[in-house]
Amino acid sequence: LGAKDSVTPLVSILYSTIVNVSGDYLLVSKLHMGLKGAAIATLCAQLAGTIAMIPAARRKLLSKGSSLGLLPRWMTKRQPDEISARTFLKFAAPVLTLILGKISAFGFMTNAAAGLPGQPATLAAHQIALSLFFFASPFLEVISQIAQAFLPTYTVLPKEERGRKADVAEWHAASERFVFRLEKVGLGVGVLIASVVGSIVAFAPGIVTKDAGVQAAAKPLALILAAGVSLTAPVAVSEGALIARKELTYLAGVYFLSTALLPPVLRRIRSGGGPVSQVWICFALFQLFRSTCFLGRILATRGKTDAE
């Protein structure tokens, strides 16, 4: 991603898929190893995908002889690597907070839905909405990844131009135009994909389930799910822009705060025995809070240079 290489990850996924399908056929269908065989095939597929990316990563991201700081200097006989453990953790710790915040939110939601009346249809309806949300997410995350890959080009001014104020202002103006262009694209894509997943739940639930009871339980979630997906668009794009600008502490703080506030609200919904739609209303408000914080941060820093 950082090297603007989208082909290598695609090749990696291809290798991983081939190994996974072949492993499932051999270990599950032929050797009858069941779940154990499927787990082994998945593990081998992940290893194959990782190995496929290593040569390109070393060639494009590391200097010759670099060890990423994993080997002592006397072994490499070179200058110390730029990536130290402290540098890595400074970036990785906030990003890990972001990931844990996302994962835990869905876990809390599922836990709340599982404790509501009307089981198993209630939980099944929640899982349908969750699956459709995960289906929609990659269409939005790809714009976030574009921001992470290309925005640093605009935010880091070439050394030969840093002394001229006019060039600095023009460079940052280009950066801001790029961010807001992505925001517009993200909003358009978000509304489109939200309309699709909302329409599936409202008008064609038979695509995702044949159970009439589950269909009836899922239909009230259509509009709320669409709202949640739409609000995810500015979250994803703004998050990508802030990661590219290295505003990781701010991102981690927002995720920590919003994730800390979510469980008490969901516990109250569960104890009150309300409909599952309340869980998804809570999630939509969760996304609204994050999108407001992220967009607010971008707008608050608009027109400011790195020096400021």
Buried (B, 14 or more C-beta within 10 A) or exposed (E): EEEEBEEBBEEBBEBBEEBBEBBBEBBBEEEEBEEEBBEBBBEBBEEBBEEBBEEBBEEEEBEEEBBBBEEEEEEBEEEEBEBEEEEEEEEEEBEEBBEBBBEBBEEBBBBBBBBBEBEEBBBBBBBBBBEBBEBBBEBBBBBBBBBBBBBBEBBEBEEEEBEEEEBBEEBBEEBBEBBBEBBEBBBEBBBBBBEBBBEBBBEEBEEBBEBEBBBEBBBBBBBBBBBBBBBBBBBBBBBBBBBBBBBBEBBBBBBBBBBEBBBEBBBEBBEEEBBBBBBBBBBBBBBBBBBBBBBEBBEEBEEEBEEE
